[in-house]
Structures are given as C-alpha cells and as structure tokens.
Amino acid sequence: MRIVVAHNRYREAQPSGENTIVDAEIAQLTAAGVEVLPFIRSSDEIPSMSKAAKALLPISPIWAPRAQQDLSRLLTEHRPDVLHLHNPYPLISPWVVRTAHRHGVPVVQTVHNYRQVCSSGIYFRDGVICQDCKGRALGVPAIRHRCYRDSAAQSALMATTLAVHRGTWRSVDRFIALTSAIADHLRDYGIPDDRIVVKPNAVPDPGRPAPLGDGFLYMARLSPEKGVDLLLDAWRRHPVGTLGTLRIAGDGELRPLVEAAAAERPDVVYLGQLDRAGVRAAVEASAVVIAASMWHDVLPTVIIEALASGRPVLGTALGGIPYLVGADAPHEPAGTGPAETASAVAGAGGPAMPAGIGLGEAGWVVAPEPAALAAALPVARAGASGLTQAARARYERTFHPDVVTKQLIDIYASLSRTRA
C-alpha cells in the first residue's frame, strides 16, 4: 500500500502537537509496512522564500499553485492508493483535495481543529467559547474581530478560503474524527455518517506504569484557552499543602501568572518547558493529570500520555476530553462505561461522587468553572489509586499505536477497494 501524507508543518518555534502526531503516524505506518510518501511543507520556509513566491502567499490558502504542481508530479510518478491530508495552511491549500481527485486518488483528512468553520480553528475568542461564524456563508465576525493572527486582512483571507472551499471539504472521501465530539462537528457541517470514522491519535507505549506518585500535573501551552488560570483559581480555594503538589509544565503568554503562583505557594511548582524525558518524569511523579481546557479541545495528547502511564485524568467537560477519559457513555463498550466504573470504584471503597462531577472509565470531568474544579480536586486525589489500572487498560484498548495504526490501515484499505 502506498500513501501520500500531506501536511503543512507549524513553525518549530511554537511547539505543535499536530507536527508531533504526524511524525509519529508516519513512523508507525512505515513500521507496519506501508510505503509513505511525505508531501510536507513548513511555515518555517516562508522567511527564506523568493520575492515572487512571497507575492503569491496571500492566495496560497485558497490555491497554492506551486504545491498543486508538485503534488501533481508526485501523483503521476508514484500512483498512490490514498492521499492523507492533515493541515493544509498556508502553503498546501485545501485545493490538494481537488488535485488528488483529478488524478483519481481518494482523500482522507484527519480533522485536528474546527477550521472548516472557524478562522482561528479553536472556537474561542476573548476568553470565551465563540461560534459566531457557524452557519454563515462568510465568516464576517472573524474579520471584524481579527480572529486569524490578529489581522483583519489575514482574517478576511481565511474567511474567504473557508467559504471558497466549503464544497472542497464536502468532497473528501473519508474524514478521521479524533473524537466523538469532532464527529459531531463534521455532521453539523453536513458530512454524512458513512464518511466519518472516529480514530484517535496514539502515543508510544512507555511500558509498565511506575508506582503512583502524588499530587497533580498540568502540562499544556500556558494560554487562556488551555485554562491554567482556571486551575490556579481552583487550587487557591484549598489551604496550602492539603492536595499535595501541583506541578505545571509548559510555556506561553500566561507564564508570569504561573511563576507568581509558584512564588506565592510552596505547593505549586513551575517546571518550564519539558523534553520527552522530563515529561515522563513529571507524569510518573504525579497521581493525577489535569486538562483544564476552556475551549472545545480536540485531543490533548497529555491525556493519552497520562493514560499510558496509568494516571487518571481530571478534565473539563469540553470537546474531546470526555471521550478520552471514557466519560462519553454512548461511545463506550458495554460494561466499561462511566456507570460501571463508578460502581466499581464505590464498591472498592472509593469516595462518593459529589454533584457536578462526572466519573468516567479513566478519570473525572467537570464544568469549566473554578468552583466545580475546586470541588473535584480532592475527589480526584482520593480516587486516583482506584483508576490506575483502568487508565492503563483504556490506553491499551483505544490509544496504543498497534491498535490505532491498524485502524488507519483499514481506512486506507476500504478506500482503495472502493477506488478499484
């Protein structure tokens, strides 16, 4: 099987989970015997482009003529079975879907964000969830609020791109929704069920989980939508030391807020930006991992890393977080959903669930509010040991590379058969 993987890499100066996932997926497919032809562009190329190439940048999200020419040559020479598209912006353009179809090549797209509708891709603006452009022929609110790169001109270009390519997106042969929440987003966009497959990302198996640590770990970009300020508000509602240690890893615009909290309280520790070894050490030192997102976060990789290490997760009930921790009851196999897990924990002497705290197979979800998160913190700390085995089991069943890579190959094979 021969697959073209198309992806516009985000700038390396801004760590991107999407870049990491694409790299890992290529490695996993190659290890499984799939011939992968990378069709990769990087936003880091832009500063070194010629003047002529830079002059075409404003239209690249819509068309990107150079990318279409290069892809056309690749498809003609190698005749792949499927083109798998990740991020097309700004140097590849959704037009690659049309180019692939012109060559008779079916297209799969992994949906990493909400950019079929939202110019920023995250449904979040000025500190709150925003869906003002939903259902509009043209995203005028995105232009008015300068949602794309804080530029009215670039926001107008992106809003126009989304309008122009509405038909392009709806022609994609198969969409990979990373969670059930993204599947719902695609259905709302008009994609029929038979063209949507829920397939999450995977992370490498770290091996047998280490003994449970103590306290909590928050590891994410330190920005408003990721909710570190929400977490610190909730944490301050408990006396110093009563919940163990709160470790915070990452970097971003809210770093001064985190540094101030660490200076104020001895039970808050700022770890900075971590490498892979540092991530694993921080996860193992903790008992619970926190995902405090304030937006409909698609698939926070830190949650899968936590489950792989046998750490349950406390998260907000937004986006893909309930799916990841198994609190998404309709999508759970019989006997392993939240109700069954809650009974098991209670039967093992675990704490009763206060109102407003949802218990899943591998963690808890709450409303994205300081009081709700504050109420859940002691519950999660007390119940962590009762969910460690369930967390690891959920990883092995749903997010292990062997499981996820087989799913992906099956998707390719079904499209290849249809094409034949």
C-alpha positions in Angstrom: 0.0 0.0 0.0 1.3 3.4 -1.0 0.1 6.5 0.8 0.9 10.2 0.4 0.8 12.1 3.7 0.3 15.8 3.1 1.0 18.3 6.0 1.9 21.9 6.4 4.1 21.9 9.5 3.6 24.7 12.0 6.6 26.9 12.9 9.1 25.0 15.1 9.4 28.0 17.4 5.8 27.2 18.6 5.7 23.6 19.7 2.9 21.8 17.8 1.3 18.6 19.0 0.0 18.2 15.4 3.5 18.1 14.0 4.5 15.5 16.6 1.5 13.4 15.8 2.1 13.5 12.0 5.7 12.5 12.5 4.7 9.6 14.8 2.0 8.4 12.5 4.4 8.3 9.5 6.8 6.3 11.6 4.1 3.9 12.8 2.8 3.3 9.2 6.3 2.7 7.9 7.0 0.2 10.7 3.7 -1.6 9.7 4.9 -2.0 6.1 3.1 0.9 4.5 5.0 2.9 1.9 4.7 6.5 2.9 5.4 9.4 0.5 5.6 12.6 2.6 4.3 15.7 0.9 5.4 18.2 3.6 5.7 21.9 3.6 6.7 24.1 6.6 5.8 27.6 7.6 9.5 28.0 8.6 10.1 28.1 4.8 8.3 31.5 4.4 11.1 33.9 5.5 13.6 32.4 3.0 11.2 32.4 0.1 11.9 34.4 -3.0 10.1 37.7 -3.6 8.0 36.1 -6.3 6.9 33.2 -4.0 6.1 35.6 -1.2 4.0 37.6 -3.6 1.8 34.6 -4.1 1.4 33.9 -0.3 -1.9 35.8 0.0 -3.6 33.4 -2.3 -1.9 30.2 -1.1 -4.6 29.2 1.4 -7.1 29.2 -1.5 -5.0 27.7 -4.3 -1.1 27.4 -3.7 -0.2 26.8 -7.4 3.3 25.6 -6.7 2.1 23.0 -4.3 -0.5 21.7 -6.8 2.2 21.4 -9.5 4.5 19.5 -7.1 1.7 17.2 -5.9 0.5 16.5 -9.5 4.0 15.3 -10.4 4.2 13.1 -7.3 0.8 11.5 -8.0 1.7 10.9 -11.7 5.0 9.3 -10.9 4.0 7.1 -7.9 0.3 6.5 -8.4 -0.5 6.2 -4.6 -3.6 4.4 -3.3 -4.7 7.3 -1.0 -3.7 10.9 -0.1 -3.9 11.6 3.7 -4.2 15.3 4.4 -3.6 16.9 7.8 -3.0 20.7 7.9 -3.2 22.4 4.5 -2.4 26.0 5.6 -0.9 28.2 4.4 1.4 26.6 1.8 -0.5 23.5 0.6 -4.2 24.7 0.4 -7.3 22.5 0.5 -7.0 22.6 -3.3 -4.9 19.4 -2.9 -8.1 17.6 -2.5 -9.2 18.6 -6.0 -5.7 17.8 -7.4 -5.8 14.3 -5.9 -9.3 13.7 -7.2 -8.3 14.8 -10.7 -5.7 12.0 -10.6 -8.3 9.5 -9.3 -6.7 9.4 -5.8 -9.2 9.3 -2.9 -8.5 11.6 0.1 -8.6 11.1 3.8 -8.4 14.0 6.1 -7.6 14.0 9.8 -9.6 16.8 11.5 -7.3 18.4 14.1 -9.4 21.5 14.7 -12.6 23.4 13.7 -11.1 25.2 10.7 -13.8 24.1 8.3 -15.9 26.8 10.0 -13.7 28.8 12.4 -10.9 31.0 11.1 -8.8 30.6 14.2 -9.7 26.9 14.3 -10.5 26.7 18.0 -14.0 28.3 18.6 -12.5 30.6 21.2 -12.2 34.4 21.4 -11.6 36.9 24.1 -11.6 34.3 26.8 -14.8 32.5 26.0 -16.1 29.9 23.6 -17.3 31.6 20.3 -19.2 30.1 17.4 -20.3 33.3 15.8 -19.3 32.1 12.3 -21.1 28.8 12.5 -23.8 28.5 9.8 -22.6 31.7 7.9 -21.8 31.7 4.2 -18.9 34.1 5.1 -17.3 34.4 8.5 -17.8 38.2 8.8 -17.4 38.1 12.6 -13.9 36.6 12.2 -12.9 39.5 10.1 -14.5 42.0 12.4 -12.7 40.5 15.5 -9.4 39.8 13.6 -9.5 36.2 14.6 -6.7 34.9 12.4 -3.3 36.1 13.5 -4.9 39.3 14.9 -5.1 40.7 11.4 -8.2 41.9 9.7 -6.6 41.3 6.2 -5.5 37.8 7.0 -8.8 37.0 8.8 -10.6 38.2 5.6 -8.4 35.9 3.5 -9.0 32.9 5.8 -12.8 33.5 6.0 -12.8 33.7 2.2 -10.8 30.5 1.9 -13.3 28.7 4.1 -16.2 29.9 2.0 -14.5 29.0 -1.3 -13.6 25.5 -0.1 -16.8 24.5 1.5 -17.5 22.3 -1.5 -13.9 21.0 -1.4 -14.2 19.8 2.1 -17.5 18.1 1.5 -15.9 16.2 -1.3 -13.3 14.5 0.9 -13.8 10.7 0.7 -13.2 10.0 4.4 -12.8 12.1 7.5 -10.9 10.9 10.5 -12.5 12.4 13.6 -10.1 12.2 16.5 -13.0 12.0 19.0 -16.8 11.7 19.0 -17.0 15.5 19.5 -15.2 16.1 16.2 -17.6 13.6 14.6 -20.5 15.7 15.8 -18.8 18.8 14.4 -18.5 17.2 11.0 -22.1 16.0 11.0 -23.2 19.6 11.8 -21.1 20.8 8.9 -23.1 18.5 6.6 -20.8 15.4 6.3 -22.8 12.1 6.2 -22.0 9.4 8.8 -20.7 7.0 6.2 -17.7 9.3 5.5 -16.7 9.8 9.2 -14.6 7.4 11.2 -13.6 8.1 14.8 -9.9 7.2 15.2 -7.9 8.9 17.9 -4.2 9.5 17.9 -1.7 7.2 19.6 1.4 7.8 21.7 4.3 5.3 22.1 3.9 2.8 24.9 6.1 3.8 27.8 5.9 0.3 29.3 4.8 -0.9 32.6 3.4 2.0 34.7 5.6 3.2 37.6 4.0 3.3 41.1 1.6 6.1 41.5 3.1 9.4 42.5 1.4 12.2 44.5 -0.3 15.4 43.6 -1.3 16.8 40.2 0.3 17.6 36.9 -0.8 20.3 34.4 1.1 20.2 31.2 0.0 22.4 28.3 0.5 25.7 26.5 0.2 28.5 29.1 -2.5 30.4 27.2 -6.1 31.4 28.2 -7.9 28.7 26.2 -5.9 25.9 28.0 -7.2 27.0 31.4 -4.1 27.4 33.6 -5.7 30.5 35.2 -8.9 28.5 35.9 -6.8 25.8 37.5 -4.9 28.3 39.7 -8.1 29.9 40.8 -9.5 26.4 41.8 -6.2 25.5 43.6 -6.2 28.6 45.7 -9.5 27.6 47.2 -7.7 24.9 49.2 -5.3 25.5 52.0 -1.6 25.2 51.2 -0.4 21.6 51.2 -3.8 19.9 51.5 -3.8 18.5 47.9 -0.1 17.6 47.6 1.9 19.3 44.9 0.6 21.0 41.7 3.3 20.7 39.0 2.9 23.0 36.0 4.8 22.4 32.8 4.8 24.4 29.5 5.3 27.9 28.3 3.2 30.8 26.8 1.7 34.2 27.5 0.4 33.3 31.0 3.8 32.1 32.2 4.1 35.2 34.6 0.9 34.1 36.2 2.3 30.6 36.9 5.6 32.0 38.1 3.8 34.3 40.5 1.7 31.4 41.9 4.8 29.3 42.4 6.4 32.1 44.3 3.3 32.6 46.4 2.7 29.0 47.3 5.1 26.2 48.1 2.7 23.5 46.8 2.9 25.0 43.2 6.0 24.1 41.2 6.7 25.5 37.8 8.7 23.0 35.7 9.1 25.1 32.5 9.1 23.5 29.0 10.0 19.8 29.2 11.7 17.4 26.8 10.4 13.9 26.4 12.4 12.5 29.4 11.1 15.4 31.5 7.5 14.8 30.5 7.7 11.1 31.5 9.4 12.0 34.9 6.7 14.6 35.6 3.9 12.2 34.8 5.4 9.5 37.0 5.9 11.9 39.9 2.1 12.7 39.9 -1.1 10.9 40.8 -3.5 12.8 38.5 -3.1 14.7 35.3 -5.3 17.8 34.8 -6.7 19.0 31.5 -8.4 22.3 32.3 -9.2 23.5 28.8 -11.6 26.4 28.4 -12.3 25.6 24.7 -13.6 22.5 22.9 -10.1 21.0 23.0 -9.9 18.4 20.3 -7.5 15.8 21.6 -5.0 16.9 24.3 -2.1 14.5 23.8 -1.2 14.9 27.5 -4.3 12.9 28.4 -3.2 9.9 26.3 0.3 10.1 27.8 -1.3 10.1 31.3 -3.4 7.0 30.5 -0.4 5.2 29.0 1.4 5.7 32.3 -1.6 4.6 34.4 -2.5 8.1 35.6 -6.2 9.0 35.7 -7.2 12.5 34.4 -9.3 15.3 35.8 -10.6 17.4 32.9 -13.2 19.9 31.9 -16.3 18.5 30.1 -15.5 20.2 26.8 -14.5 18.9 23.3 -12.8 15.5 23.2 -11.9 15.3 26.9 -14.9 13.3 28.0 -14.3 10.8 25.2 -10.6 10.5 26.1 -11.3 9.6 29.8 -14.2 7.4 28.9 -16.9 9.7 30.2 -18.6 9.7 26.8 -21.1 6.9 27.7 -22.8 6.3 24.3 -19.4 5.5 22.7 -18.1 3.1 25.4 -18.2 -0.7 25.0 -20.8 -2.4 27.2 -19.6 -2.9 30.7 -16.8 -0.3 30.6 -18.7 3.0 30.7 -18.9 5.6 33.4 -21.8 3.9 35.3 -19.9 0.6 35.6 -16.7 2.3 36.6 -18.4 4.4 39.2 -20.0 1.2 40.7 -16.6 -0.5 40.8 -14.9 2.5 42.5 -17.7 2.8 45.0 -17.5 -0.9 45.6 -13.8 -0.7 46.3 -14.4 2.0 49.0 -13.8 4.9 46.7 -15.4 8.3 47.5 -19.0 9.0 46.6 -19.3 11.4 43.6 -20.4 14.9 44.6 -23.0 16.5 42.3 -21.5 18.0 39.2 -18.5 15.7 38.9 -18.8 13.1 36.1 -16.9 9.9 36.6 -15.5 8.1 33.5 -13.6 4.9 33.0 -10.2 6.7 33.5 -11.0 9.9 35.2 -13.4 12.7 36.0 -14.9 15.6 34.1 -16.4 18.9 35.5 -17.8 22.1 34.2 -15.1 24.7 33.2 -15.7 26.8 36.4 -13.4 27.4 39.4 -15.9 26.1 42.0 -16.5 22.9 40.1 -12.8 22.2 39.5 -12.0 23.0 43.1 -14.6 20.6 44.3 -13.2 17.8 42.1 -9.6 18.2 43.1 -9.8 16.3 46.5 -12.1 13.7 44.9 -9.6 13.0 42.2 -6.7 12.8 44.7 -8.6 10.4 46.9 -9.8 8.2 43.9 -6.7 8.1 41.8 -5.4 4.7 43.0 -8.8 3.2 42.1 -8.5 4.2 38.5 -4.8 3.5 37.7 -5.4 0.0 36.1 -8.5 1.3 34.2 -6.5 4.2 32.8 -3.8 1.9 31.5 -6.4 -0.6 30.2 -8.1 2.2 28.3 -4.8 3.2 26.7 -4.1 -0.3 25.6 -7.5 -0.8 24.1 -8.0 2.5 22.4 -4.8 4.6 22.1 -2.0 2.1 21.7 0.0 2.5 18.4 -0.7 -1.1 17.3 -4.5 -0.5 17.7 -4.6 2.9 16.1 -2.3 2.0 13.2 -4.4 -1.0 12.3 -7.5 1.3 12.3 -5.7 3.7 9.9 -4.6 1.0 7.5 -8.2 -0.4 7.5 -9.4 3.1 6.5 -6.9 3.3 3.6 -7.8 -0.3 2.5 -11.5 0.5 2.4 -11.0 3.5 0.2 -8.5 1.6 -2.0 -11.1 -1.2 -2.6 -13.8 1.4 -3.4 -11.4 3.0 -5.9 -10.7 -0.4 -7.5 
